[in-house]
Amino acid sequence: MIPDLPDRLFTPSQWSRLRELADLGDGRVLTEFTSPAARARLAEIEVLITGWGSPAVDEEALAAAPGLRAVLHSAGTVKGHLSPACWDRGVKVSTAAQANAQPVAEYTLAMILLTLKGVPAAMSTFREERRRVDLLRRFPAVGNHGRRVGLVGASRIGRLVAEALRPFDLEVVIADPYLAPEDAAALGAVALPLDELLATSDIVSLHAPSIAETRHMLDASRLALMRDGAVLLNTARGALIDHAALEPELVSGRLTAVLDVTEPEPPAADSPLWSLENVWLTPHLAGAQGTELHRLADVVLEELAHHVAGEPLAHPVHAEELGRIA
């Protein structure tokens, strides 16, 4: 992982627990697997704790680590740095994706409530006019009562968002080809086809994985289905949206967007996303930040304890899931 990440992940007490569970050797953080020093270290290890910035654990790295038994990832997706050869060799793989999902769901909940309340437009009007705003007249359709929230994807995050919305007087619908109607009902939601969800929701929040089948799933034709004044919220991956088609919808003011991820990321310097008042652009911050990183470390420690005890991992990643997970 990146060199300064471990001290952000682990509190002093978590470091103590880590040292109780494992021999850390010299404690050096590997940032590459090709140098003689790195290969000598790989030859000694049984468990890799990986994180953001991890080099690829490919066939060459695996060949240098004959004793490797488990890779415990202290973040979400493992697809960017783990070769399928890890599973072929029987290496156990774990992810802290569930822990990272919690802050994303919290961000999503906050943005749903703020945007349905009309906060972006009201703030802009207030700042521009610098006087009392007649809210009931200027923004008659805002509010968090009786509105429809459409979730695209019943992923870990999508499910957490659905659960978080239960206390509110909002209607939740979910589009996911793998979600049965009864499973949606258990989440307090209704399963709908994607196009119907887009056409009938006041806010659409994306929680689908970025795979070949979902690239630009919100293209010009699907964006055109969305209601005038609807909000598009993306905390998943920028590639889910055709941004060339999205920009005209935002420039015209027909749609509002909350974009924590974009394509490209960040947007080009001359992109209108930077200046549009109906766009909230945040720097990929929905996932774990600051003190939230310690939750990821808790997962790693839990998984390491399971491994040491010879128990199954609590958050495993299986090879057959790779084609449909983020």
N, C-alpha and C positions, 0 to 999 in steps of 0.2 A: 504494500500500500504506500501512499505518499508518506514521506518520512515523519512529518509532524502529526499525522493522524492518530497514532496510538495514544498519545497524551491527551488528545481531545476526546477520544472514545472512553478511556478508562479513568475513573476517579482513583484516588489513592487506595481506597478500600477494595475497589475492583482489581487494581493491580495486585494487591495482596492475595485476593482470591485466585487470580490467575497463576500466581507463583505457587500457591498451595496445590493446584491441580496439575501443573506441568513444569518441566525443566525448560526455562527459556534460553538456556545457554548464555551467550553474551548479550542477549536482548536486542541485537541489531535488527533493524527493519530492512528487509530486502526490497529493493526497488527494481531489480532485474535478476534474471536467472541464468545469465550467460557467462559471467566472469568466473574465473577459477575459484575465487572466494565464495561466490554465491553457490556454485555447484558443490563445493565442499560442505557448505551448510545444508544444502538440500539432501546430501547423502546421509545426514544424521537425523532428519526429522520424520515424525510420524503424523503430525497435524500441521496444516497450514491455516492460519487465520488471515483471511484476505479482506481487502477493503477497497475504497475508491483509489484508483491509480494502480491497481495490481497489474503486474505484467501477466502475460498469457501463460496459463498452466497448460502447455501443449505437450505433444509427444516427447519433445526434447527435454522439457522440464521434468516430465514424469520419468524419463529414463535416468535422469540425474537423482531422482528421489525414490529409490526402490522400496523404501520403508513407508512411503506415504499411505495412510489409511483413511484420512478424512480431510476435507476442506471445509472450514467454517467461515462463511462470508458474513462480514459485519455490515452488510447493506442489503439492497434489494436484489436486482437481477444478477444472475451468475453467467448469463449467456455471453457477455462481452469478454470474459477472461478465462473461462473454462472450456477446454476442448472436449468433444464427445468421448475422447479417449479416456477421460477420467472415469466415466461410467463404465466404459468397456473394461477397464482394469479393476472395477469393483471398488473404487474409492467412494466413500460416503460423502455426500455433499449436503450442506445445510445452508439456509439463508435466513437473514433477519428481516425478510420482506414484510412479515406480519407486523413487526415492531415499527418498521418504517412507514407502514400503511396508516398508522394511527395519526401522526401529525398531518399527513396528506388529507385524511378524512376531516380532521379538525379545520384545516384551511378551507376545504371545500364547503363544509357546513357554514363557516363564517361568511364566505363569499356568496353563497346562496341566499342567506338571510339579508346581507347588506344590499345585494343587487336587486332582489325582489322588493326590498324596501325603497328602492330608487335612490340610494345614497350617492352613487357616482354623479347622476344628473343633478341632484339637489345641491351637492357640494359645488359643482361647476357653476350652477346658477347663482348660488350664494356668493361665491368668490367674485364672479363677474359683476353682480349688481350691488353688492355690499350694503344690502338693506333687507328688511324682513321679507320673506318669500311667502306668498299665499300658496301653501303647499296643497291644500285641498283642490284649488282651482288649477294649478299648474301641473300637478302630478296625481290626477284622480284615480289612476289604475294601479298604483303601487300598493304593496302590502304583502304580509306573510299569512294571508288567510285565503283558503280556497284556490290557491294557485297550483299548477301542475309542475312538478320537478321530474325531468326525464333523465335517467341514468343510463348511459351506454356502456354496458359491461358489468356483469356481476362478479367482478374480481374481488380480491381481498378488500381493496379500497372501496369499490362499489358497494359491497355488502355492509361495510362499516358506515358508509354514508347513509345508506337506507335505514340502518338501525338508529343512527344519530338523528334522523329526521322524524322518528316516531312521535316525539312529544309535541310536534308542531302541527298546526291545522293546514297541512299541505298534502296534496295528493302525489304519491310517488309511483312512477312507472319505470320499468326496466326493459331494455332491449338487449338480449343476449341469446345467441342461438343454442347455447348449452343449458339455459335456465328453463326448468319446467314450471308451468303455472302454479303448481302447489308450492314449489320452492320460493317463488316470488311472493306468494301469499304469506309464507312463513316470515318473510322479511318486512311484511306490512306494505307490500307493493303489488302492482299488477304487471304481468308480462305483456309486452306489446311488440309488434314488428317495428324495426328501426324507423321506417318511413312514417308510420303512424305516430310514433313517439315524437319525431322531429316536427311534424305538422301540428301537434296538439299541445306541446309543452311550452310553458312560459320561460323555463330555463333548462338548458341541456348541458349535462356535465359528463365529460368523457372519462371512462375508466377501463378502456379496452387495451389489450397488449399491442405493441407495435410489431406486427408480423406482415408478411407479404400480403395476406388477405385483407388486412385492415389499412394498408397504405392509402391515404387520400379517400378514406371511406366517406368523409364529408367533402364531397366535390361540389361543383357549382349547382348541379341538379338537386342535391340533397340540402344544401344550404338554402336554396330557393324555397324549399318546403317549410322552413321555419317561419313562425308568425312574425309579423312586423312588431318590432320592439322586444323580441325575445333576446335572451342572454345565452351566449355560448361560453362555457367554462371548460378549460383544458388544463388538467394537472397530470396528464398521462404522457404522451409524446407528441411533438409537433407534427410528425409525419401522418398522424391520423387525419389532418385537415389539409386540403389543398389551399395553401395560403394565397396563391394567385387568384383563386376564386373568392376567398374570404375578404381580402382587402377592399374590393368594390362594395361589398355589403356593409363594411364598417365605415368606409369613407362617405357613403350615402346616408349613414345614420340609421339605416333600417334595422340593423342588429347592434347589440352591445356585446363586448367580449371581455372575459377575464382570462388572460393567457399567462400561465406560469411556465409554459414550454412553447416553443415555436420552431418553425423550419424555414431558414436556418436558425440556430440558437447561438448567440442572440440575433435578433433581426438585423438586417443591413442598416448601416448608419442613416441612409436616406429613406428608410421604410416609414410609411405614415403611421405605423403602430406606435411610434414613439410620441407622437403629438396629438393623436385623436383623443378627444375628451370622453368618448364612449368606449375607450379601451383602457382596462387596467392591466398593465404589463408588469409582471414581477419576475425576478431573476432566478427561476427554478428553485424557489425557497420552500415549497410546500412540504417536501420531505424533511427528514430529521435535520435539525440545526441546533447549534449550541448545546444546552443541557439535554436536549432530546437524544443526542448521540449516546448518552449513557444507557438509554433503553436498548440500543443496539448491542452495547457491550454486555448487558444482562443476558441477552439471547445467546451470545457467543459463550459466555461462562456456563450457562445452562446446558448448551449442547456439548461443551467440553466435558462437563461433569458426567453427562450421559455416556460419552465415548469412553471416558476413563473407567466407568463402572460396567462397561460392556452392554449398555442398554441401547435401544433404538433411539435415534435422534428424534427430537420433537418437531423439527421443521425441515424435513428432508426435501430435496429436490430429486425427482426421479427422471430418468432419461426420456421416458415416454411423454413427459409433460413439456419438453423443451419446445415443441412445435406450436404450442398455444399459450405459453406464458410470456410475460414481458421480459 
